[in-house]
Amino acid sequence: MNMRKLLIVFAALTGCALAAAAPAATKVVSLELGIEAFTDVTTLPASNTGTVVLNCATCKLRSYAVTPQTTYFIGAQSVTLAQLKAFVSTNGRRYLTIFVKPDESAVTRIVAAN
């Protein structure tokens, strides 16, 4: 009888543990999408209301609008668009990440690896 009660308690505890471990349904919302590129296939905008153009031999031409709210970084350091363009033009081929809104309506930030 005691063994039977132990098995019932064990089964109940196991069921509770499995239910607690089940992942909850969580809605994931993307705030921005990251596009990886290199400086040699990227044309940075002329102003803070221009466009970033991505063009390579094996991919489709894409362009994304920047706004006055777009931010620019070299590594983790915040810089101006002019500083980013100067860095890119004098430091050879660099890795860029261009972050855009999920609907691709605007660039939120551009990060150059230092």
Secondary structure, 3 states (H helix, E strand, C coil): CHHHHHHHHHHHHHHHHHHHHCCCCCCCCCCCEEEEEEHHHEECCCCCCCEEEECCCCCCCEEEEEEEEEEEEECCEEECHHHHHHHHHHCCCCEEEEEECCCCCCEEEEEECC
